Amino acid sequence: MQAPRAKILLIDDNPLFLQILSDAFRENGFAVVIASDGIKGVRAYLDEAPDVVIVDLVMPNMGGVSTCMEICRLGREADPVLILLTSMFKGAPHEHAQAEMGAKVHIPKSTAPLDIVIIVEQLLDRKRFQEHNRR
């Protein structure tokens, strides 16, 4: 069995959306960890050390902005790619120069799951390239 390409943490309170997105990542060779709210997501971040964290904006207990900010505050040696996913904005996925609402990358929830996988692959490739060039 081949090792996973990367570990993805999905944090969303919608079980159907979690299932659809986790299936898309698993089918493309990723290991997936899921959490149903921000508090569980922060715990999973600490326990699982994911390469990518995808966070829903609106959730009970701890919303997406607070979750992203807490993950950034806790930090690790190798920070994950942090993505905010929401149905509250439309348009194309967007990357900001500086974190906005806790994350640099914002993706509308209406984005097709396979497109989200492709975006994550590109972000991981760029992160690996940047880390390699720092050495």
C-alpha positions as CSV (number, residue, x, y, z in Angstrom):
1,M,0.0,0.0,0.0
2,Q,1.3,3.4,-0.9
3,A,1.8,6.1,1.8
4,P,-0.7,8.9,1.8
5,R,0.3,12.0,-0.2
6,A,-0.5,14.3,2.8
7,K,-2.9,14.4,5.8
8,I,-5.9,16.6,5.5
9,L,-8.0,17.8,8.5
10,L,-11.6,18.7,7.5
11,I,-13.5,20.8,10.1
12,D,-17.2,21.2,9.2
13,D,-20.5,20.8,11.1
14,N,-22.3,19.4,7.9
15,P,-21.9,15.6,7.9
16,L,-22.8,15.2,4.3
17,F,-20.3,17.8,3.1
18,L,-17.6,16.2,5.3
19,Q,-18.4,12.8,3.7
20,I,-18.3,14.1,0.1
21,L,-15.1,16.1,0.6
22,S,-13.3,13.3,2.6
23,D,-14.2,10.8,-0.1
24,A,-12.7,13.1,-2.8
25,F,-9.5,13.4,-0.8
26,R,-9.3,9.7,0.0
27,E,-9.9,8.7,-3.6
28,N,-6.9,10.9,-4.6
29,G,-4.5,9.3,-2.1
30,F,-4.8,11.6,0.9
31,A,-5.2,10.6,4.6
32,V,-8.2,12.4,6.0
33,V,-9.2,13.3,9.6
34,I,-12.5,14.9,10.3
35,A,-13.9,17.1,13.1
36,S,-17.5,18.4,13.4
37,D,-16.7,21.7,15.1
38,G,-13.9,24.1,15.8
39,I,-13.1,22.8,19.3
40,K,-12.8,19.2,18.1
41,G,-10.9,20.6,15.1
42,V,-8.3,22.3,17.2
43,R,-7.9,19.1,19.2
44,A,-7.5,17.0,16.0
45,Y,-4.9,19.6,14.8
46,L,-2.8,19.0,17.9
47,D,-3.3,15.2,17.9
48,E,-2.9,14.6,14.2
49,A,-0.4,17.2,12.9
50,P,-2.1,17.6,9.4
51,D,-0.4,19.1,6.4
52,V,-3.6,20.9,5.4
53,V,-6.5,22.2,7.5
54,I,-9.8,23.1,5.7
55,V,-12.2,24.9,8.0
56,D,-15.9,25.8,7.5
57,L,-16.6,29.5,8.4
58,V,-19.9,29.0,10.3
59,M,-20.0,26.3,12.9
60,P,-21.3,25.8,16.4
61,N,-19.1,26.0,19.5
62,M,-16.2,27.7,17.7
63,G,-16.5,29.3,14.3
64,G,-14.1,29.1,11.5
65,V,-12.3,32.4,12.1
66,S,-11.7,31.5,15.8
67,T,-10.6,28.0,14.8
68,C,-8.1,29.3,12.2
69,M,-6.7,31.9,14.7
70,E,-6.3,29.3,17.4
71,I,-4.5,26.9,15.1
72,C,-2.2,29.8,14.0
73,R,-1.6,30.7,17.7
74,L,-0.8,27.1,18.7
75,G,1.5,26.8,15.7
76,R,3.9,23.9,15.0
77,E,7.3,23.5,13.5
78,A,5.7,23.0,10.1
79,D,2.5,25.0,9.9
80,P,-0.2,23.5,7.8
81,V,-1.8,25.0,4.7
82,L,-4.9,26.7,6.2
83,I,-8.0,27.1,4.1
84,L,-11.3,28.8,5.0
85,L,-14.3,27.2,3.2
86,T,-17.6,28.9,3.2
87,S,-20.9,29.3,1.5
88,M,-21.0,33.0,2.6
89,F,-18.9,34.2,-0.3
90,K,-19.1,33.4,-4.0
91,G,-16.8,33.6,-6.9
92,A,-13.4,31.9,-7.5
93,P,-11.2,30.6,-4.8
94,H,-8.9,33.4,-3.6
95,E,-5.5,33.6,-1.9
96,H,-4.7,36.7,0.1
97,A,-1.1,38.0,0.7
98,Q,-1.9,38.2,4.4
99,A,-4.4,36.1,6.4
100,E,-7.9,37.4,6.3
101,M,-10.4,35.9,8.8
102,G,-7.7,33.6,9.9
103,A,-6.6,32.1,6.6
104,K,-4.8,33.2,3.4
105,V,-6.9,30.9,1.2
106,H,-10.6,31.3,0.9
107,I,-12.7,28.8,-1.1
108,P,-16.4,29.0,-1.7
109,K,-18.3,25.9,-0.6
110,S,-19.9,25.7,-4.0
111,T,-16.5,24.7,-5.5
112,A,-16.5,21.1,-6.8
113,P,-14.8,18.7,-4.4
114,L,-12.3,17.6,-7.1
115,D,-11.4,21.2,-7.7
116,I,-10.7,21.6,-4.0
117,V,-8.4,18.6,-4.1
118,I,-6.6,20.2,-7.1
119,I,-6.2,23.5,-5.2
120,V,-4.8,21.7,-2.2
121,E,-2.4,19.7,-4.4
122,Q,-1.1,23.0,-5.9
123,L,-0.8,24.7,-2.5
124,L,1.2,21.7,-1.1
125,D,3.5,21.6,-4.1
126,R,4.2,25.3,-3.7
127,K,4.8,24.9,0.0
128,R,7.3,22.0,-0.6
129,F,9.0,24.0,-3.3
130,Q,9.4,27.0,-0.9
131,E,10.7,24.8,1.9
132,H,13.2,23.1,-0.4
133,N,14.5,26.5,-1.6
134,R,15.0,27.7,2.0
135,R,17.5,24.9,2.7
